[in-house]
Amino acid sequence: IADGVYTPNQRLVETEVAGALEVSRATVRAVLARLHQEGYVQIEPNRGARVRSFSLEEAIQILEVREVLEGLAASLAAEHMTDAHLEQLRAIFGLMEQLVATGDLVGYSTTNGRFHRVILQAAGHEFVDRLLGSLKYPLIRYQFRTMLIPGRKEQSLAEHREILASLERRDAPGAEQAMRRHVARVRTILQQTAQVPTF
């Protein structure tokens, strides 16, 4: 589900999922019950399970939570940043610059995710990592919306440059504020693009 193999509103037939994943139906049933509890799957009486589709309003609320958690992660990362982490971030940022120049939205989105992942690794906080991981799927169908706005790729790149600069200075408050501004901007743009088709 998180990788988009099973898409929002898609029915999850136990026998088909069990066959695709090479596990028993009992295992699939148990996992679907757990995913239902976690809000990723809807189970309807006599109709079975389907992948939950998150609304734009829910996505915006999730971004409000992500803003706080990503800000905390950036702050912690600034305090624990190693030279190896910085080297990774600089290399990833260089690739992001190239992808913006070539207009590769998919590549930019993937590389953007790597940038944030290194920050989480540097932060070294298990619960922030776990919570942010759980918030990834609900935003999948909206991930490209903001990038379709003219000038957004360049703006996003500038925001990441600011985050990186704060991390290089080991400036925890600056890194937190830069990250929070970045996620808040994503949320604001998503609110403004409610009519753009989703993917």
Secondary structure by P-SEA (a helix, b strand, c coil): cccccccccccccaaaaaaaacccaaaaaaaaaaaaaacccccccccccccccccaaaaaaaaaaaaaaaaaaaaaaaacccaaaaaaaaaaaaaaaaaaaaccaaaaaaaaaaaaaaaaaaaccaaaaaaaaaacccccccccccccccaaaaaaaaaaaaaaaaaaaccaaaaaaaaaaaaaaaaaaaaaacccccc
